[in-house]
Amino acid sequence: MDEKKELTKHDQLKFRFKRRIPPEMFERMPEDIQDYFLETDPTEVKEAYLNALTKLPWMCDRTIPDVNLPYAKKMLDKSHYAMFDIKEKILRYMACQKHLGVNYGAVLLLVGPPGVGKTSIGASIAKAMGRPFIKISLAGISDSLFLRGTQTIFKDARPGRIVDALIRAKSFCPVILLDEIDKMGDSSEHGDPESVLLDVLDSDRSKFVDNYLGFPMDLSNVIFIATANRLDPLSPILKDRMDIVELPAYKPYDKKKIVEKHLWPRLIVEYRLDCLDYLVDPLEETLCHPEALRLEEDAVEIMIARCPEEGVRDLERLCRRLCESVIATYYASGTLVNTITAENLDKLLEPIYYK
């Protein structure tokens, strides 16, 4: 009897579980999950199930990353122009997270027209908080099994996207972005995904059960952020679970500053136009060129007038087309454009190869 008492829980596992689940991984699992495997018959468990189980980040560090607020402020200022009220709200949220050491307050819901930076704000929050960032797109989803997973008795069963996000993040402390929750549908056959969200976003997130895994998952250290274009499609119950942050449409002055300080500097690095040595023949030593492709103010104003949308997505596409045109013009005719002005803007946006 004494020898049996000295056996660890891992030693008491049936042979197949003991072989597939290392002792150090088993020790990191919560006690109720350990008991679940002690009581389960290994012959009833599929190999795919054990693969999904061992991919979960049991061995990761579970301590909540510390938030560096001065760094977070710099990150938000660098990645997003203006939006002072929104950034103030986010920094207050981070400060409370840092102070309390647990998930604070309701889930942030970023609401605004397309192209105003909702997704990038979520990514910036994750980076500032030192957490992995995972995006789950909910547009067009009408099946609750998408989020909660399917039971193992069905063919091609798999975990839901919440558990899949933990596997991809390799952490139990990620920031998960629930993108476009206003575009979800519902299914009379497999349930409403909104009901799963209500369970996931509940104040007590320690008992979320994925249908595939079959045991409670602790989501208490996960930070959820949601985005939507409109509030009308959301139910009052779901809106009540969220802290709504409305992002306004950009004005022409804001768009101008975004192009000059954010979009254009990022794109000329992406297209390797930050130094035009990339395009100039190295043997042509006498050719003078500037350090980077310049976009003049008058050209920016014309571009903004052509993109009346509330966000800056069309404006970014136009900037990308200009970068492509500069590169294509050089390789088609050998002409190196080093400044984009109101005079040559239309010419650069015209066809180059097929006129």
KOLDONU-317945 format. One record per residue (C-alpha): residue in three letters; x, y, z. Coordinates in steps of 0.02 Angstrom, whole numbers, padded with zeros to 5 digits, always signed. Example, Ala and Ser with C-alpha at 12.3 -4.5 7.8 and 13.67 -1.06 7.14 Angstrom:
2
Ala+00615-00225+00390/Ser+00684-00053+00357/
This chain:
355
Met+00000+00000+00000/Asp+00141+00120+00043/Glu+00220+00093-00129/Lys+00056+00138-00215/Lys+00042+00299-00115/Glu+00215+00354-00174/Leu+00167+00338-00357/Thr+00144+00505-00445/Lys-00010+00540-00550/His+00094+00519-00707/Asp+00149+00345-00650/Gln-00035+00299-00630/Leu-00074+00341-00812/Lys-00111+00199-00931/Phe+00035+00151-01044/Arg-00021+00247-01200/Phe-00048+00409-01107/Lys+00113+00387-01011/Arg+00209+00363-01174/Arg+00132+00512-01266/Ile+00124+00638-01123/Pro+00295+00678-01047/Pro+00301+00692-00855/Glu+00352+00877-00858/Met+00205+00919-00974/Phe+00084+00819-00866/Glu+00140+00913-00710/Arg+00102+01081-00793/Met-00077+01030-00830/Pro-00214+01085-00708/Glu-00267+00955-00580/Asp-00440+00928-00654/Ile-00363+00888-00824/Gln-00242+00765-00743/Asp-00388+00678-00659/Tyr-00479+00676-00827/Phe-00339+00572-00905/Leu-00328+00457-00755/Glu-00511+00414-00776/Thr-00511+00402-00967/Asp-00488+00239-01061/Pro-00339+00260-01181/Thr-00418+00145-01311/Glu-00560+00269-01334/Val-00444+00414-01374/Lys-00392+00446-01554/Glu-00215+00488-01605/Ala-00270+00656-01678/Tyr-00342+00702-01507/Leu-00175+00669-01421/Asn-00085+00770-01555/Ala-00199+00919-01522/Leu-00177+00898-01335/Thr+00013+00895-01341/Lys+00016+01048-01456/Leu-00065+01155-01322/Pro+00065+01269-01239/Trp+00074+01176-01073/Met+00261+01210-01057/Cys+00251+01397-01087/Asp+00280+01527-00952/Arg+00110+01566-00875/Thr+00162+01727-00790/Ile+00072+01879-00859/Pro+00195+01991-00955/Asp+00231+02156-00871/Val+00166+02311-00961/Asn+00290+02450-00995/Leu+00173+02600-01006/Pro+00299+02729-01075/Tyr+00346+02603-01211/Ala+00161+02567-01243/Lys+00127+02754-01266/Lys+00271+02769-01390/Met+00207+02617-01484/Leu+00031+02688-01501/Asp+00095+02862-01550/Lys+00211+02788-01680/Ser+00083+02672-01759/His-00071+02785-01754/Tyr-00090+02970-01789/Ala-00202+03075-01674/Met-00341+02967-01592/Phe-00294+03044-01425/Asp-00456+02995-01336/Ile-00442+02815-01397/Lys-00258+02801-01350/Glu-00295+02877-01179/Lys-00430+02745-01152/Ile-00313+02604-01203/Leu-00170+02665-01092/Arg-00288+02676-00943/Tyr-00343+02498-00980/Met-00161+02440-00987/Ala-00119+02531-00825/Cys-00259+02439-00734/Gln-00201+02274-00809/Lys-00026+02310-00744/His-00086+02363-00572/Leu-00211+02222-00541/Gly-00113+02083-00627/Val-00274+02006-00693/Asn-00394+02039-00836/Tyr-00470+02208-00801/Gly-00640+02272-00852/Ala-00748+02225-01000/Val-00684+02170-01171/Leu-00634+02317-01282/Leu-00743+02333-01437/Leu-00665+02446-01569/Val-00802+02514-01682/Gly-00773+02617-01839/Pro-00780+02621-02029/Pro-00662+02512-02132/Gly-00482+02572-02145/Val-00472+02677-01986/Gly-00349+02558-01902/Lys-00451+02444-01787/Thr-00348+02287-01821/Ser-00182+02378-01813/Ile-00231+02453-01644/Gly-00260+02276-01580/Ala-00089+02223-01644/Ser-00008+02375-01562/Ile-00092+02336-01396/Ala-00024+02158-01402/Lys+00152+02217-01444/Ala+00149+02350-01308/Met+00092+02221-01180/Gly+00223+02093-01234/Arg+00094+01962-01284/Pro+00071+01858-01443/Phe-00063+01925-01561/Ile-00188+01810-01646/Lys-00330+01865-01758/Ile-00492+01766-01779/Ser-00602+01827-01921/Leu-00787+01802-01882/Ala-00858+01876-02044/Gly-00984+01755-02119/Ile-00972+01631-01975/Ser-01143+01557-01936/Asp-01095+01399-01842/Ser-01055+01393-01657/Leu-00944+01240-01688/Phe-00821+01355-01776/Leu-00777+01428-01606/Arg-00817+01283-01490/Gly-00752+01138-01595/Thr-00834+00972-01643/Gln-00845+00817-01536/Thr-00722+00677-01571/Ile-00861+00556-01620/Phe-00882+00648-01785/Lys-00774+00625-01939/Asp-00643+00761-01967/Ala-00672+00827-01791/Arg-00557+00969-01737/Pro-00539+01097-01597/Gly-00627+01264-01610/Arg-00539+01424-01661/Ile-00517+01481-01480/Val-00411+01328-01437/Asp-00326+01339-01607/Ala-00277+01519-01566/Leu-00192+01460-01405/Ile-00096+01329-01505/Arg-00041+01457-01636/Ala+00006+01585-01503/Lys+00106+01453-01406/Ser+00045+01541-01250/Phe-00100+01545-01127/Cys-00081+01735-01115/Pro-00108+01800-01293/Val-00209+01946-01360/Ile-00347+01872-01470/Leu-00433+01989-01592/Leu-00612+01941-01633/Asp-00625+02030-01800/Glu-00789+02090-01876/Ile-00908+02019-01746/Asp-01049+02120-01824/Lys-01043+02010-01980/Met-01081+01845-01891/Gly-01235+01745-01939/Asp-01329+01609-01846/Ser-01371+01427-01878/Ser-01527+01335-01822/Glu-01435+01169-01843/His-01272+01200-01749/Gly-01313+01348-01639/Asp-01277+01533-01636/Pro-01091+01583-01626/Glu-01142+01736-01525/Ser-01194+01621-01382/Val-01018+01548-01381/Leu-00945+01723-01376/Leu-01054+01763-01225/Asp-00979+01611-01139/Val-00800+01654-01191/Leu-00815+01837-01142/Asp-00897+01801-00974/Ser-00813+01877-00822/Asp-00766+01700-00763/Arg-00666+01629-00908/Ser-00589+01483-00814/Lys-00716+01353-00868/Phe-00731+01366-01057/Val-00757+01190-01127/Asp-00707+01152-01306/Asn-00813+01012-01379/Tyr-00661+00927-01453/Leu-00553+00926-01296/Gly-00696+00890-01176/Phe-00622+00972-01021/Pro-00623+01152-00955/Met-00491+01271-01022/Asp-00432+01418-00919/Leu-00446+01576-01025/Ser-00431+01696-00878/Asn-00259+01761-00938/Val-00315+01787-01118/Ile-00355+01966-01171/Phe-00495+01976-01300/Ile-00519+02128-01411/Ala-00663+02140-01536/Thr-00689+02247-01691/Ala-00847+02296-01785/Asn-00899+02419-01920/Arg-01072+02447-01845/Leu-01158+02417-01679/Asp-01334+02387-01748/Pro-01314+02199-01787/Leu-01252+02159-01611/Ser-01373+02101-01478/Pro-01395+02209-01321/Ile-01329+02066-01214/Leu-01166+02055-01313/Lys-01144+02245-01313/Asp-01169+02244-01125/Arg-01017+02129-01106/Met-00904+02252-01198/Asp-00823+02420-01172/Ile-00864+02511-01334/Val-00728+02623-01407/Glu-00785+02717-01563/Leu-00654+02765-01692/Pro-00706+02917-01796/Ala-00683+02937-01984/Tyr-00524+03028-02039/Lys-00533+03207-02098/Pro-00428+03266-02248/Tyr-00300+03347-02131/Asp-00283+03183-02035/Lys-00261+03085-02196/Lys-00124+03203-02252/Lys-00026+03178-02090/Ile-00052+02990-02097/Val+00020+02982-02274/Glu+00168+03092-02231/Lys+00213+03017-02061/His+00155+02836-02072/Leu+00102+02767-02242/Trp+00233+02837-02359/Pro+00387+02807-02247/Arg+00331+02627-02220/Leu+00297+02594-02405/Ile+00460+02665-02472/Val+00554+02548-02353/Glu+00442+02401-02405/Tyr+00473+02436-02590/Arg+00659+02472-02560/Leu+00642+02652-02617/Asp+00716+02725-02458/Cys+00880+02735-02552/Leu+00870+02741-02742/Asp+01038+02652-02754/Tyr+00929+02497-02770/Leu+00870+02556-02941/Val+01026+02646-03003/Asp+01157+02550-03103/Pro+01309+02540-02988/Leu+01424+02572-03138/Glu+01338+02740-03172/Glu+01443+02838-03047/Thr+01398+03011-03115/Leu+01211+02994-03089/Cys+01149+03103-02946/His+01002+03043-02845/Pro+00918+03084-02679/Glu+00917+02971-02528/Ala+00735+02922-02547/Leu+00584+02942-02660/Arg+00495+03104-02612/Leu+00308+03133-02613/Glu+00267+03318-02621/Glu+00125+03400-02526/Asp+00027+03452-02681/Ala+00024+03271-02743/Val-00040+03211-02574/Glu-00184+03335-02579/Ile-00238+03274-02751/Met-00229+03092-02693/Ile-00337+03130-02541/Ala-00468+03214-02652/Arg-00475+03054-02757/Cys-00502+02944-02602/Pro-00658+03009-02513/Glu-00679+02852-02404/Glu-00684+02870-02215/Gly-00527+02766-02187/Val-00358+02762-02276/Arg-00364+02594-02364/Asp-00393+02666-02539/Leu-00260+02797-02503/Glu-00136+02659-02461/Arg-00178+02569-02624/Leu-00144+02730-02720/Cys+00023+02752-02632/Arg+00069+02572-02673/Arg+00026+02601-02856/Leu+00142+02752-02860/Cys+00285+02648-02788/Glu+00252+02512-02917/Ser+00247+02642-03057/Val+00415+02717-03007/Ile+00495+02544-03011/Ala+00409+02491-03173/Thr+00454+02656-03259/Tyr+00637+02632-03217/Tyr+00644+02455-03287/Ala+00536+02495-03439/Ser+00623+02654-03499/Gly+00772+02682-03384/Thr+00692+02841-03314/Leu+00723+02866-03128/Val+00585+02965-03044/Asn+00647+03037-02879/Thr+00504+03157-02838/Ile+00316+03137-02858/Thr+00224+03303-02882/Ala+00054+03361-02944/Glu+00131+03378-03118/Asn+00191+03199-03139/Leu+00060+03113-03031/Asp-00063+03077-03172/Lys+00075+03015-03285/Leu+00135+02891-03154/Leu-00041+02826-03130/Glu-00062+02797-03318/Pro-00022+02629-03401/Ile+00164+02602-03428/Tyr+00179+02445-03534/Tyr+00013+02446-03629/Lys-00036+02621-03688/
